[in-house]
Amino acid sequence: DGLPTTPLIEKALEGASKRATSARIVAAVRALRADLGAARAALGTASSEEEIVAGASALRAGVDATTLGQLRAERPGHALTVPLAVLTDLIARGVPVDTAAEVVASLERRGAPDGDFVALRGNVERDVRAGALPAVAAAVRAHGVPGVLGAPPGQVIGAIAAPSHNKPSKKP
């Protein structure tokens, strides 16, 4: 079918190394093959192997095929591997699928280079570790405040911090 075979082989080897049953390995490889096929269909037949693999990962993270196609349309003629990887990473860090997809699409519409996507991922991760809500951190870093994308590492914008659950101490 012209799909990348390396991820399929790696999935089978992973199952074997974990001593999974043959039936389970075959099912996992078939599921991955279906995701690779769906990613290629959504991204187009001219997509690179890396894009197809990144697209399959995004599908497994909960992104739908229509969104993949829209992301491709936002970045014609440019590699989509990094934006798809960042999309998947944002979802893994707790950003809701629709928010993560909109943030990535917003950067694509602006013609952002791959480095901006990588910076977004790192900044959102730092903000979340510092107590920011994932969805808000992603949205603010991508849209909310001009120049925030390049804010210094560890700087959390005040508006995105998660609410404190500390109760004020009672005086005796």
N, C-alpha and C positions, 0 to 999 in steps of 0.2 A: 503493500500500500504506500510505500515511500515514507513511512513514519520512522522516526529515529529508533534504532534498535538498541543502542547502548543502555538507555534507561530501563528497557524491558529485561535485558540480560542482568543488569544490576539488581532489579527487583527480584528476579528469580534467585540470584545468588544470595541476596539478603535473606530470603525465605529459607533457603537451604542452610545458611549459617545459623539461623535461629531454630533449625530442626523442625520447621513447619511441615505439615503433611503435604503431599503432592497436590492434593485437591485444593488446599488453601493457597499454595504457590501459584497454581494455574489460575485460580480465581483472581488473585492479586495482579498477576500479569495481564489478564484480560481486562480488568478494570482500568489499569494504567493505559493499556492500548486504546481503550474507548476514550479516555480523557485526552490522550495525544491526538486521536482522530478528531475529537470535538474541538480541540484547540486549533488544529490546522484548518478545519472548516471555518472557524470563526475568524482566524487571523489571515487566511488566504494561503493558497498553494505556494506563493513566492516567499513565504516566511522561512527563516532559517531554522535549523534544528534547535538552536538555543532558544529562539522565540517560541517554538512549539512546546518545548519542555517547560519553559517559564509559564506559558499559557496553561498547560496542564496542571502545573502547581497552583496557579491562580484558581482554576476550576475546582480543584480539590479543597481550596481554602473557602469556597463558597461563592466565588464570582461566577456570574452566568455568562453563557456564550455570547449573548447580545452585547454585554458590556465589553467583552474582549474585542468584538468587531468594532464597537464605537471607539475604543482606545486605538485600534489600528487606523481608523479613519482620521483620528486626531494627529497622527504622526506618520503620514505617508512618506515613503522613501527613507525613513530613518529606522534604525534598529529599535525594537520594543523590549528587548531583553531586560534592561535595567529598570524601566518603569514597571514592568510586570513583576519583577523580583521585589521591588519596593512595595508595590501593591500587596503582594502576598505577605511580606514582612509586617506591614502595618496592620493587616488583619490578624496576624499571629500575635501582635502586641496588644490586641484588644480594641482596635479601631473597627467600628462596624463596617461591613462590606460596602454599603452604599456610600458612606462617608469617605472611606479609603479610595473608592473608585472615583468619586468626584474630585478629591484632592489631586490624584494622579492626573485625571483628565484636565484639570485646571492648569497644572504645570505644563502639560502637553500643548494646550491651546496657546500658552505664552511662548512656546518654542524653547522651553527650558532644556539646557544640555543635561546629559546624564549625571554630571556632578551635582546639579541642583536636586535631583531625585535622591541621590545618596546622602546629601546634606540634610534633606527633609527627614529621611529615615533616622539618621543619627540624632537630629534635634528632637524629634518626637520621642524617640527612645529615652533620651536624657530627661525630657520634660515629664514623661510618665514615671520614671524612676524618682523624680523629685516631687511627685505627688499630683501631677496634672491628670485630668481625665483624658483617656486616649483619644476619643473623638474630638474633643475640644482642642487638644494639643495639635492634632493633625490639621484641623480646619484653620486655626490661628496661624500656624506655621506656614500654611500654603496661601491663605487669603487675607487673614484678618488685619495684620498690621504691616505696613510697608517696611521692608528691610528686616523683618523678623526671621526670614529664612536663614539669613546669615548672622543671626544673633550669636553672641559668644557661647561656647559650650557651657552647659549647666545653667544658663540664664533662663529662668522660667518667667514667662510673662505673667504678671499678677492676676490677670483675669482668667487664667486657665488652671490655676491651682485647684485641686480637689478640696471640697469643704472639709474643714477640720471637724473631727468627731470628739475633740477634747471639750469637756465640760468645764466651765469656769469653777474654780475652787470655791467652796463655801467657807466663809469666815466663821470661826467659832463664836 
